[in-house]
Amino acid sequence: MWISVALPADAIRAEALSEALLEQGAISVSIEDAWAGTERETPQFGEPGDEPTALWEQSRVIALFEASDDLVGRVAKATRAAGLDDLPEIELTEVAEQNWVQLTQSQFEPIRINDRLWIVPSWHMDKFEQDYLSVEPSEQTSSPSPVGRGQGGGLNKLVSGSSCILQLDPGMAFGTGSHPTTRLCLEWLSDVVKGDEQVLDYGCGSGILAIAAAKLGAAEVVCVDIDEKALEAARDNALRNNVTLQLHHSRESLERKFNIVVANILTNPLKVLAPLLAGRIATGGRIALSGVLEAQAESVIAAYGPYVVLRKGADLDGWCRLEGSAP
């Protein structure tokens, strides 16, 4: 049996505490935002114009140990070594023996965005294509997202022979198709990409939106991100999906215009980027923004007001997509 130990730490001591826990026998240690999943959640890599934030101001350090009698004592030694005078409140959770790879993979099923677009992890591809190719178009039926498993354990059948399949595995860069903001952008791209467009994906993360645009028929797709790791992930995912993307760091100058501009980031960066993103829309082009909570939509619309008129296009689970067109 394993024991998960979670304890709070500020940005100054989180890394030192992580190292001390490893020295005390922790098998693995991770650091996460103490406010993850709330409106106070903070992006780790900062925003345009700001220096990247090394760690969150309030963090949560989670360590995995083998069960032992002196576990609390070892955690206490680690906290002292990290410069904490008192043992903070800790949370202990039993973790049963499991096949971690299998468990992780089981959490990511194929996702149906709509009749035109699917996101499939690599470990599902063989079964997915087998089910897809083994069914005549007249027999294919729709299924909810993610793909459900039938009584026989097989994946449900796809909806049409014209579906685009994106092979994408979860990784360090954001974007697997499961988050509401990503889905909102994918649905929009599926509607607006007709073929031969020039597309800009600003804040590309894993490259999922850019790859979708390319597979849907865009002639040229440019990706921009502030994080080198994200650009590496986007490059790898593009190769896996046999599409070509142009990858640029956000510090590089980008003066050209695009038929389609999409940005799935966060509200504050979107506001800061208003003149840049609006200035990248070609005459008659279209823009979609996501990563915006419904309560924040009006402030983003106001920020873009001097450049382009935005409206609420769709919402999902408290998040919304804003859309606009250049005259």
C-alpha positions in Angstrom: 0.0 0.0 0.0 1.1 3.6 -0.7 0.4 6.8 1.2 -0.2 10.1 -0.4 0.9 13.1 1.8 -0.4 16.6 0.9 0.7 19.7 2.7 0.6 23.4 2.0 3.6 25.6 1.2 4.3 29.0 -0.1 6.3 29.7 -3.3 9.5 30.3 -1.3 9.6 26.9 0.3 7.7 24.6 -2.1 10.7 23.4 -4.0 12.9 23.0 -1.0 10.1 21.0 0.7 9.8 18.8 -2.4 13.5 18.0 -2.4 13.4 17.3 1.4 10.5 14.9 1.0 12.4 13.0 -1.7 15.4 12.8 0.6 13.1 11.3 3.2 12.1 8.5 0.9 9.2 9.9 -1.2 8.8 8.0 -4.4 7.4 11.0 -6.3 6.5 14.6 -5.4 4.4 17.1 -7.3 3.5 20.8 -6.7 0.1 22.2 -7.7 -1.7 25.5 -7.3 -3.5 25.5 -4.0 -6.4 27.4 -5.7 -6.6 25.1 -8.7 -10.1 24.9 -10.1 -11.2 28.2 -8.6 -11.3 31.8 -9.9 -8.1 32.4 -8.0 -6.2 29.8 -10.0 -3.0 31.3 -11.5 -1.3 30.4 -14.8 2.2 29.2 -14.0 3.9 30.7 -17.0 2.7 34.2 -16.4 1.0 36.6 -18.9 2.3 38.8 -21.8 4.5 41.6 -20.4 5.1 39.8 -17.1 8.0 37.7 -16.0 7.0 34.0 -15.7 6.0 32.9 -12.2 8.3 30.1 -11.0 5.6 28.7 -8.6 2.2 29.7 -7.2 2.1 32.0 -4.2 0.1 29.3 -2.3 1.1 25.8 -3.4 0.1 22.3 -2.4 2.9 19.7 -2.3 1.9 16.1 -2.7 4.3 13.3 -2.0 3.8 9.5 -2.5 5.4 7.2 0.2 5.4 3.5 0.9 3.3 2.9 4.0 5.5 2.9 7.2 5.3 3.4 10.9 7.5 6.5 10.9 5.9 8.3 8.0 4.8 11.4 10.0 8.3 11.6 11.5 9.9 11.6 8.1 7.5 14.3 6.9 8.4 16.4 10.0 12.1 16.1 9.2 11.4 17.2 5.7 9.5 20.3 6.8 12.3 21.3 9.2 14.9 20.8 6.5 12.9 23.1 4.2 12.9 25.8 6.9 9.4 25.4 8.3 9.5 25.8 12.1 6.2 24.0 12.7 4.7 21.0 11.0 1.8 22.2 8.8 -1.5 20.5 8.6 -1.0 17.4 6.5 -3.5 15.2 4.7 -2.8 11.5 4.5 -4.6 9.3 1.9 -4.2 5.6 1.3 -3.4 4.7 -2.3 -4.0 1.1 -3.3 -1.6 -0.9 -5.5 -2.5 -0.2 -9.1 -1.3 -0.3 -12.6 -0.6 3.4 -12.9 -0.1 3.4 -16.7 -3.4 1.6 -17.2 -5.2 3.8 -14.7 -4.0 7.0 -16.3 -4.9 5.8 -19.8 -8.4 4.7 -18.6 -9.1 8.3 -17.7 -8.7 9.5 -21.3 -11.3 7.9 -23.7 -11.9 9.0 -27.3 -13.9 12.2 -27.4 -16.5 13.0 -30.0 -16.6 16.8 -30.6 -19.3 16.5 -33.3 -20.0 14.5 -36.4 -16.9 16.0 -38.0 -14.3 15.8 -35.3 -12.9 13.2 -32.9 -10.0 13.3 -30.4 -8.4 9.8 -29.8 -5.5 8.9 -27.5 -2.8 6.7 -29.1 -3.6 3.7 -27.0 -7.2 3.7 -28.3 -6.3 4.1 -32.0 -6.1 0.5 -33.1 -9.5 -0.4 -31.5 -11.0 2.9 -32.6 -10.0 2.4 -36.3 -11.0 -1.2 -36.2 -14.5 -0.3 -35.1 -14.7 2.6 -37.5 -13.4 0.8 -40.5 -15.4 -2.4 -39.8 -18.8 -0.7 -40.1 -20.5 0.3 -43.4 -21.4 4.1 -43.5 -25.1 3.2 -43.5 -24.6 1.3 -40.2 -22.6 4.0 -38.4 -24.5 5.7 -35.5 -23.7 8.6 -33.3 -22.7 8.2 -29.7 -22.3 10.7 -26.8 -18.9 12.1 -25.8 -16.7 10.5 -24.7 -17.2 7.3 -26.6 -19.2 4.9 -24.5 -18.3 1.2 -24.1 -20.9 -1.3 -25.1 -21.8 -4.5 -23.3 -19.2 -6.3 -25.2 -16.5 -3.9 -24.1 -15.9 -2.5 -27.6 -16.0 1.2 -28.6 -19.2 2.4 -30.1 -19.2 3.1 -33.8 -18.4 6.4 -35.4 -20.9 8.7 -37.1 -19.6 9.2 -40.6 -16.8 8.3 -43.0 -15.9 12.0 -43.3 -14.9 12.4 -39.6 -11.4 13.9 -38.8 -9.6 11.9 -36.2 -6.9 13.8 -34.1 -4.5 11.5 -32.3 -3.6 13.2 -29.1 -2.2 12.1 -25.7 -2.3 14.1 -22.5 1.0 15.7 -21.7 2.6 18.8 -20.1 1.0 21.3 -22.5 -2.7 22.2 -22.0 -5.2 20.8 -24.5 -6.6 17.3 -24.8 -10.1 18.2 -25.9 -11.7 17.4 -22.6 -11.8 20.9 -21.1 -14.9 23.0 -21.9 -12.9 25.9 -23.4 -11.1 23.6 -25.8 -14.3 21.9 -26.9 -15.9 25.3 -27.5 -13.0 26.3 -29.8 -13.0 22.9 -31.6 -16.8 23.2 -32.3 -16.3 26.7 -33.7 -13.4 25.6 -35.9 -15.4 22.7 -37.2 -18.1 25.2 -38.3 -15.9 27.9 -39.8 -13.0 26.1 -41.5 -14.3 25.3 -45.0 -10.9 24.8 -46.7 -7.9 26.9 -47.8 -8.0 29.4 -44.9 -5.0 30.9 -43.1 -5.4 30.2 -39.4 -3.6 31.7 -36.3 -3.8 29.7 -33.0 -2.4 32.1 -30.3 -1.5 30.3 -27.1 -1.5 27.0 -28.9 -0.6 24.7 -26.0 -0.5 21.1 -27.2 -1.5 22.3 -30.7 -4.9 20.7 -30.6 -6.8 23.6 -32.2 -4.1 24.1 -34.9 -4.0 20.4 -35.8 -7.8 20.4 -35.9 -7.8 23.4 -38.3 -5.2 21.7 -40.5 -7.2 18.5 -40.7 -10.4 20.3 -41.3 -8.8 21.8 -44.5 -7.0 25.0 -43.6 -4.2 25.8 -46.1 -1.8 27.3 -43.5 -1.8 27.2 -39.7 0.5 29.3 -37.5 0.9 28.5 -33.8 2.2 31.0 -31.2 2.9 30.3 -27.5 4.9 31.8 -24.6 6.2 28.4 -23.5 8.9 26.4 -25.3 7.6 23.2 -23.9 4.2 23.9 -25.4 5.8 24.5 -28.8 7.7 21.2 -28.6 4.5 19.4 -27.7 2.7 21.0 -30.6 5.5 20.1 -33.0 5.4 16.4 -31.8 1.6 16.2 -32.1 1.7 17.7 -35.6 4.1 15.1 -36.7 2.0 12.3 -35.2 -1.1 13.7 -37.0 0.8 14.2 -40.4 0.0 17.9 -40.6 2.3 20.9 -41.0 2.3 23.8 -38.5 4.3 27.0 -38.4 5.5 27.4 -34.8 6.6 30.7 -33.3 7.5 32.0 -29.8 5.4 34.9 -28.6 8.5 37.1 -28.4 8.8 36.9 -32.2 7.2 39.6 -34.3 4.0 38.6 -36.2 2.8 41.2 -38.6 0.6 39.3 -41.1 -3.1 38.8 -41.1 -5.3 35.6 -41.0 -8.7 34.6 -42.2 -9.3 32.8 -38.8 -7.8 33.8 -35.4 -8.5 31.6 -32.3 -7.1 32.0 -28.8 -7.9 29.7 -25.9 -6.0 31.2 -22.9 -7.2 33.2 -19.9 -9.2 36.4 -19.4 -6.3 38.8 -18.4 -3.9 37.7 -21.2 -6.8 38.1 -23.7 -7.4 41.6 -22.5 -3.7 42.5 -22.8 -3.6 41.0 -26.2 -6.7 42.7 -27.6 -4.8 45.1 -30.0 -2.4 42.4 -31.2 -5.1 39.7 -31.8 -7.6 42.1 -33.4 -4.8 43.4 -35.6 -4.1 39.9 -36.9 -7.6 39.5 -38.4 -7.8 39.9 -42.2 -10.6 41.9 -43.8 -13.7 39.7 -43.6 -11.9 37.3 -41.2 -13.2 35.8 -38.0 -12.0 35.5 -34.4 -12.9 33.3 -31.5 -11.7 33.7 -27.9 -12.2 31.2 -25.1 -10.8 30.6 -21.6 -13.3 33.1 -20.4 -15.7 32.6 -17.5 -19.3 33.7 -18.2 -19.0 36.3 -15.5 -15.9 37.8 -17.2 -17.3 37.9 -20.7 -18.4 41.6 -20.7 -15.0 42.8 -19.6 -13.3 41.0 -22.5 -15.9 42.3 -24.9 -15.2 45.8 -23.6 -11.4 45.4 -24.0 -11.9 44.4 -27.7 -14.5 47.1 -28.3 -12.1 49.6 -29.9 -10.9 47.0 -32.4 -13.6 44.5 -33.1 -17.1 43.8 -32.0 -17.4 40.6 -30.0 -20.5 38.7 -28.9 -21.1 35.6 -26.9 -21.2 32.6 -29.2 -21.7 29.6 -26.9 -21.2 28.5 -23.3 -20.4 25.3 -21.5 -20.0 24.5 -17.8 -19.6 28.2 -16.8 -17.1 29.0 -19.6 -18.0 30.9 -22.8 -16.7 31.5 -26.3 -16.6 35.0 -27.7 -16.8 35.5 -31.5 -16.4 38.4 -33.9 -15.7 39.4 -37.5 -13.5 42.0 -39.1 -15.3 44.5 -41.4 
